[in-house]
Amino acid sequence: MASTTEKLPSGVVVEHLTAGNGAQPKATDVVTVNYRGTLANGTEFDASSKHGGPASFPLNRVIPCWTEGVQKMKVGEKAKLTCPAATAYGERGVGAIPPNSDLTFEVELISIGK
């Protein structure tokens, strides 16, 4: 599959890197993912591998970029999410993420729970 890109109304860009063949999650689902997050300059600020492996969370309890972008993925897919600051941590920043930072996440959707 050639990568395809879609831009959502919020400005979030979802670049589909490898196809998945499973279900697509809803905002109310719990998803399990591998991920790596980087700042615009390429500096990694977080990765699931730093926490011992895949992460699971309710999709509606994370930054809007993830809530919107991961719903566009299918189980087994890998995608790159480009998140404008307004869909990430905005003016407050958090930890190693400065305020008003656009972020990029490489995400692999492993499974969907309830």
JOURFEN-V674570 format. One record per pair of residues at least 12 apart in sequence whose C-alpha atoms are under 8 Angstrom apart, sorted by sequence separation. I is the first residue (numbers start at 1). J is the second residue. D is the distance in Angstrom with one decimal. If there is no record, write none. Layout:
I_J_D / I_J_D
This chain:
3_15_6.6 / 4_16_5.3 / 35_47_5.5 / 36_48_6.5 / 69_81_6.5 / 89_101_7.5 / 3_16_5.3 / 4_17_7.2 / 34_47_7.7 / 35_48_5.4 / 88_101_7.9 / 3_17_4.8 / 34_48_5.5 / 35_49_7.9 / 86_100_7.4 / 88_102_7.4 / 2_17_7.4 / 3_18_7.0 / 33_48_8.0 / 34_49_7.5 / 66_81_7.8 / 85_100_5.1 / 88_103_7.2 / 1_17_7.9 / 2_18_8.0 / 65_81_7.6 / 85_101_4.9 / 1_18_6.5 / 65_82_8.0 / 84_101_7.3 / 85_102_4.5 / 1_19_6.6 / 65_83_5.7 / 84_102_4.6 / 85_103_7.0 / 34_53_7.0 / 35_54_7.7 / 65_84_8.0 / 83_102_5.6 / 84_103_6.6 / 34_54_4.7 / 82_102_7.4 / 83_103_5.0 / 33_54_5.3 / 34_55_6.4 / 82_103_6.0 / 83_104_6.0 / 32_54_6.3 / 33_55_5.4 / 65_87_5.0 / 82_104_4.6 / 83_105_8.0 / 32_55_5.4 / 33_56_6.5 / 64_87_5.1 / 65_88_6.0 / 81_104_5.6 / 82_105_6.6 / 32_56_4.2 / 63_87_6.5 / 64_88_6.4 / 80_104_6.9 / 81_105_5.1 / 31_56_5.4 / 32_57_6.8 / 63_88_5.3 / 80_105_5.6 / 81_106_6.4 / 30_56_6.6 / 31_57_5.7 / 63_89_7.1 / 80_106_4.5 / 81_107_7.4 / 30_57_5.2 / 31_58_6.3 / 79_106_5.9 / 80_107_6.1 / 30_58_4.1 / 31_59_6.5 / 78_106_7.2 / 79_107_5.4 / 29_58_5.7 / 30_59_5.8 / 78_107_5.6 / 79_108_6.5 / 28_58_6.4 / 29_59_5.9 / 78_108_4.3 / 27_58_7.6 / 28_59_6.1 / 29_60_7.8 / 77_108_5.8 / 78_109_6.6 / 27_59_5.1 / 28_60_5.9 / 76_108_6.8 / 77_109_5.7 / 26_59_7.6 / 27_60_5.1 / 76_109_5.6 / 77_110_7.8 / 75_109_5.1 / 76_110_5.6 / 74_109_6.9 / 75_110_5.6 / 76_111_7.6 / 73_109_7.2 / 75_111_5.7 / 75_112_7.4 / 70_109_7.7 / 27_67_6.1 / 27_68_7.8 / 27_71_6.8 / 25_70_7.3 / 26_71_5.9 / 25_71_5.2 / 24_71_6.0 / 25_72_7.9 / 24_72_6.7 / 25_73_7.5 / 24_73_5.8 / 25_74_7.4 / 24_74_4.5 / 23_74_5.3 / 24_75_6.5 / 45_96_6.1 / 22_74_5.2 / 23_75_5.7 / 45_97_7.1 / 12_65_6.1 / 20_73_7.5 / 21_74_6.1 / 22_75_4.3 / 20_74_5.0 / 21_75_6.2 / 22_76_6.5 / 14_69_6.1 / 19_74_7.6 / 20_75_5.3 / 21_76_6.4 / 12_68_7.9 / 13_69_7.6 / 20_76_4.2 / 21_77_7.5 / 12_69_7.1 / 16_73_7.7 / 19_76_7.0 / 20_77_3.9 / 14_72_7.7 / 19_77_4.9 / 20_78_7.5 / 39_97_7.4 / 18_77_5.4 / 19_78_6.9 / 17_77_7.4 / 18_78_5.1 / 16_77_7.5 / 17_78_5.4 / 18_79_6.9 / 40_101_7.5 / 16_78_6.5 / 17_79_5.0 / 39_101_7.1 / 40_102_6.2 / 16_79_4.5 / 17_80_7.0 / 39_102_6.7 / 40_103_6.0 / 15_79_5.4 / 16_80_6.6 / 39_103_5.1 / 40_104_7.1 / 14_79_6.6 / 15_80_5.0 / 38_103_6.0 / 39_104_6.4 / 14_80_5.9 / 15_81_6.4 / 37_103_7.0 / 38_104_5.3 / 13_80_8.0 / 14_81_4.8 / 37_104_5.7 / 38_105_6.3 / 13_81_5.7 / 14_82_6.6 / 37_105_4.4 / 12_81_7.0 / 13_82_5.0 / 36_105_5.5 / 37_106_6.6 / 12_82_5.8 / 13_83_6.8 / 35_105_6.5 / 36_106_5.2 / 12_83_5.1 / 35_106_5.4 / 36_107_6.8 / 11_83_7.4 / 12_84_6.3 / 35_107_4.5 / 11_84_6.4 / 34_107_5.8 / 35_108_6.3 / 33_107_6.5 / 34_108_5.1 / 12_87_7.3 / 33_108_5.4 / 34_109_6.9 / 33_109_4.7 / 34_110_7.3 / 10_87_7.3 / 32_109_6.3 / 33_110_5.2 / 31_109_7.3 / 32_110_5.4 / 33_111_7.2 / 31_110_7.6 / 32_111_5.2 / 31_111_5.9 / 32_112_6.3 / 31_112_4.6 / 32_113_7.9 / 30_112_5.9 / 31_113_6.0 / 29_112_6.6 / 30_113_4.9 / 29_113_6.1 / 30_114_5.4 / 29_114_5.1 / 28_114_7.7 / 25_112_6.4 / 23_112_7.9
